[in-house]
């Protein structure tokens, strides 16, 4: 199925991908080819910030696929995001080599500080980019597969499933805070130097990371759109609306849930891997349950079961978060909470849902 067939009838998605393509072409030019004194110059700081927003947009699309189309309100996708980020962080730490504070070519600085004698077995292989990228998808995917198999097989649904997913990410947060786990404890992983041989401090590398994030966001959107249009997606929507009826018809509801939930977790892990080299750190705070709840807010504000709405919500909310933390640092949380309440009360279909309704009315 070609791209045009995937996007057929999806005007919002077409517009979203068109804007993304313009950004991929325009942002590198205005950041690298224009003078810092030019009014059209786009600073490298802004490039990194926008790249972070796009990584969040991919995470929001992953949550929307599970929540909007399958009806699984996951409050634990922050765990999959963080695991993908840690896999990337482990690769970046292995690239430091003897350039660390303690000059140990094998052990990261935090292991030297904690008197570790050798590299733990689960760090082996992370000096190779291809292996690390495999782990970025495999670790969140396997966790989601195991968790989903146990939960869906037991027919845990609704608020109970949401609570269990939240407990999962909270348990992982507590585990990763422990120094003996071998992931940097409270401080996490940071002080990264380069990625596949390119300095992370270079402007060109920053722009390249932005481009990679934008392209993978576009591919992630197309992959989710393909699933939604497929027979699997149609069955998923039916499960969302009337699970018992779908089960009585003869479909293996657990298998459908497991497939989409696992794919959603893999997307979240990829988003985490894109996030880490751009912000320069990954720590256990990313597992915090409040982060997973915030992701749901992005999706709700943008528009559930639209995909592009979820992405737009992630970008808009995080831009607002950046703005309010600078302009109104003491009340930005109240501003975010107020926005969520207003959208829930007056815009149940989200921002893009209202815009879509107005177009239909015309």
Residue pairs with C-beta under 8 A, 6 or more apart in sequence:
1 226
1 229
3 222
6 222
6 225
6 226
6 229
7 13
7 14
7 17
7 222
7 225
10 225
10 308
11 359
12 306
12 308
12 309
12 352
12 356
13 221
13 225
13 307
13 308
15 308
16 221
16 308
16 311
16 312
17 218
17 221
17 222
20 214
20 217
20 218
21 218
23 50
23 214
24 211
24 214
24 215
27 42
27 47
27 50
27 207
27 210
28 207
28 210
28 211
30 40
30 41
30 42
31 41
31 42
31 43
31 44
31 46
31 47
31 203
31 207
32 203
32 204
32 207
34 40
34 41
34 42
35 41
36 43
44 203
44 206
44 207
47 206
47 207
47 210
48 206
48 209
48 210
48 278
48 279
49 322
50 210
51 206
51 209
51 210
51 213
51 214
51 274
51 278
52 275
52 278
52 279
52 318
53 314
53 315
53 318
53 319
54 210
54 213
54 214
54 217
54 274
54 315
55 213
55 217
55 271
55 272
55 274
55 275
55 278
56 271
56 275
56 295
56 298
56 314
56 315
56 318
57 217
57 310
57 311
57 312
57 314
57 315
58 213
58 216
58 217
58 220
58 267
58 270
58 271
58 274
58 311
59 77
59 81
59 267
59 268
59 271
59 272
59 295
59 314
60 295
60 298
60 299
60 302
60 310
60 311
60 313
60 314
61 217
61 220
61 221
61 224
61 267
61 307
61 310
61 311
62 77
62 80
62 220
62 224
62 264
62 265
62 267
62 268
62 271
63 74
63 77
63 264
63 268
63 295
63 296
63 298
63 299
63 310
64 224
64 299
64 304
64 305
64 306
64 307
64 309
64 310
65 224
65 227
65 228
65 260
65 263
65 264
65 267
65 307
66 72
66 74
66 77
66 260
66 261
66 264
67 73
67 74
67 296
67 299
67 304
68 299
68 304
68 305
68 306
68 307
68 310
69 228
69 233
69 236
69 237
69 240
69 260
69 305
70 236
70 237
70 239
70 240
70 256
70 257
70 260
70 261
71 239
71 240
71 241
71 243
72 161
72 257
72 261
73 159
73 161
73 162
73 296
74 161
74 162
74 165
74 261
74 264
74 292
75 162
75 163
75 165
75 166
75 169
75 289
75 292
75 293
75 296
76 164
76 165
76 166
76 167
76 168
76 169
76 289
76 292
77 165
77 264
77 265
77 268
77 292
77 295
78 169
78 286
78 287
78 288
78 289
78 291
78 292
78 295
79 140
79 143
79 168
79 169
79 172
79 287
79 292
80 140
80 143
80 144
80 264
80 265
80 266
80 268
80 269
80 272
81 140
81 268
81 269
81 271
81 272
81 275
81 286
81 291
82 169
82 172
82 176
82 272
82 282
82 284
82 286
82 287
83 139
83 140
83 143
83 172
83 269
83 272
84 136
84 137
84 139
84 140
84 268
84 269
84 270
84 271
84 272
84 273
85 272
85 273
85 275
85 276
85 282
85 286
86 176
86 183
86 189
86 272
86 282
87 126
87 132
87 135
87 136
87 139
87 269
87 272
87 273
88 132
88 136
88 272
88 273
88 274
88 276
88 277
88 282
89 188
89 189
89 192
89 276
89 281
89 282
90 123
90 126
90 132
90 135
90 183
90 189
91 126
91 127
91 128
91 129
91 132
91 195
92 189
92 192
92 193
92 195
92 200
92 276
92 277
93 108
93 126
93 189
93 192
94 108
94 123
94 126
94 127
95 127
95 192
95 193
95 194
95 195
96 108
96 109
96 191
96 192
96 193
97 105
98 104
98 105
99 193
100 108
100 109
100 112
100 191
101 109
101 191
102 109
102 112
102 113
104 111
104 112
106 118
106 119
107 116
107 118
107 119
108 184
108 189
109 191
110 179
110 184
110 185
110 187
111 119
111 182
114 179
116 182
120 182
122 182
123 182
125 131
125 132
125 135
126 132
126 135
129 196
133 273
136 269
136 270
136 272
136 273
137 266
137 269
137 270
139 269
140 265
140 266
140 268
140 269
140 272
141 262
141 263
141 265
141 266
141 269
143 265
144 261
144 262
144 264
144 265
144 266
145 258
145 262
147 165
147 168
148 257
148 258
148 261
148 262
149 254
149 258
151 161
151 164
152 253
152 254
152 257
152 258
152 261
153 254
155 254
156 164
157 243
165 292
166 289
166 292
166 293
169 287
169 288
169 289
169 292
170 287
170 289
172 287
173 284
173 285
173 287
173 288
173 289
175 181
176 183
176 185
176 188
176 284
176 287
177 185
177 186
177 284
178 185
179 185
179 186
183 189
183 284
184 190
184 283
185 284
186 283
186 284
187 283
188 281
188 282
188 283
188 284
188 285
189 281
189 282
189 283
190 280
190 281
190 282
190 283
192 200
192 277
192 280
193 199
193 200
194 200
194 205
195 205
195 209
195 277
198 204
198 205
198 208
199 205
200 206
200 277
200 280
206 278
209 274
209 277
209 278
210 278
212 274
213 274
213 278
216 270
216 274
217 311
220 267
220 270
221 307
221 308
221 311
223 263
223 267
224 267
224 307
225 307
227 233
227 236
227 260
227 263
228 236
228 307
232 256
232 259
232 260
235 246
235 251
235 256
236 256
236 257
236 260
238 245
238 246
239 246
239 251
239 253
239 256
239 257
243 253
246 253
247 253
272 282
272 286
276 282
285 291
294 317
295 314
297 313
297 317
297 336
297 340
298 310
298 313
298 314
298 317
298 318
299 309
299 310
299 313
299 314
299 350
300 313
300 340
300 343
300 344
300 350
301 313
301 316
301 317
301 339
301 340
301 343
301 347
301 350
301 351
302 309
302 310
302 311
302 312
302 313
302 314
302 316
302 317
302 350
302 351
302 352
303 309
303 310
303 312
303 313
303 349
303 350
303 351
303 352
303 353
303 356
304 310
304 349
304 350
306 350
306 352
306 353
306 356
308 352
309 350
309 351
309 352
309 353
312 351
312 352
313 350
313 351
316 351
317 336
317 339
320 335
320 336
320 339
321 332
321 336
324 331
324 332
324 335
324 336
325 332
328 335
343 350
343 351
347 353
347 354
349 356
349 357
